Amino acid sequence: MTAPALHHLSATEAQRLIRAKKLGVVEYADALIRRIEAREPVLKAWQHFDADAARAAARWVERNGPAGPLHGIPLGVKDIIETRDMPTTYGAAPLYGRHRPAWDASCVALAKAAGAIVMGKTVTSEFAGYYTGPTVNPHDPTRSPAFSSMGSAAAVADYHVPLAFGSQTGGSIIRPAAHCGAVGYMPSYGLFNTTGVHNLAPSLDHLGHFARTVDDIALMGQVLSGDARFGMGAPARPPRIGYLTGWEKRRATPEIWRAMEDARAPLAKAKATIVEIKIPKSLVALSEHCVTVIRYETARTLAHEYLHGTPGGLSATMRDLVESGLAVKREDYAKAMEAAHTGRARLAALF
C-alpha cells in the first residue's frame, strides 16, 4: 500500500493486514506520525506527542509486543487518563504540567497488554469540565469540536489514530463525536473500569472511546470488557430506537432534523424498530438535576486543588464551578440523585 492511504485504515483493517504480514507495525505508525506532524499545527488535538517515542514504542511492539487484538494499533489517550511513560496534566497544566504518574490507568494497561501503541495524550478540557481548549474542528477550523474529549474525537476524525480513549460526565463523548464526525461510544454505567481516570462527578463519569467504524468500537470494547463477543453478532432482539417528536424538535435546526429523518431508513433496513416518543415532562427537569450533581460532586473532587492549589492554578471558570457546588445543599443533591434513578427507570420503560 502507498503511505498516503495508510492513515485512512480502520483499526480492524490494519489489524488484518498486520496479521497477514502485509503491513509492518512501524510502517503503519510512521504513516500516522507523518499525518499528525502535517495536521497538528492546525488541529491542535494533542497535549503531548513525541514522534521519536512513538516510533520507539512501535519498534518495540513489532519486535516483542503481545500478539493481542490491538497488536500494532496506534491509540490516543485523553489527558485525564493516567500514563506512566508520558505526562498527564488533567487539562490543568498550571497545576499538573510536570505530573508523571507512576502507573497506567486500567484502560491503558489493558490496551498495551493487547498490543496497542500509545501515540500520545489528547487535549481535554480542564479536569474534563467546561473549558473548550485550543482544538479546532477537523472539517472547519472556525467551528467547535465540542468538549471535553475534543482532542480524541478530532484526532480520530482527522485520521491521526484509528482509536482514542475519551470520557463523559454529561456529554463529553457523544457531543465531540457528533461535531467531529467520529463514532463515539459511551457505555452503560460501570461497564468499563475507570481506575486511573480522573473523576469530575464520580456518579456520572464514564470511560469510553472513539473510532471511525462500529467494528473498531467493538474491537476496543472486547479488550476493555474481556468479552471476546463484545459487540459481535446479532442482538437477542431488534433494538428499539426512540425518535423524539416533542419540545426537542422546536429547539433543533432544520438541518439536524433532516439528518434525523435521513437516518430512519438505514436504521429500519438494519431491522431496528423506530418508535416516535415524547419525553415525559417528569424527565425534562433531569438536565437541571444533572447540573446539581455535577456541581456538588466536582466541588468535592477538586477540594484539594481549590483549597491548596497554587494561585491561578484553577481557571476562573473551574473555581466558579467549585464554589457553586459548595453552595449546593446536601438535600438538594440527594433529591437530584433520586430523580436520576427514577428517570433511568422511566427511560428504560420506554424501550
Beta strands, then each sheet from edge to edge (+ up, - down):
strand 1: 46-49
strand 2: 74-78
strand 3: 117-122
strand 4: 163-168
strand 5: 183-185
strand 6: 206-211
strand 7: 240-244
strand 8: 273-277
sheet 1: 1+ 3- 2- 4- 6+ 5-
sheet 2: 7+ 8+
end
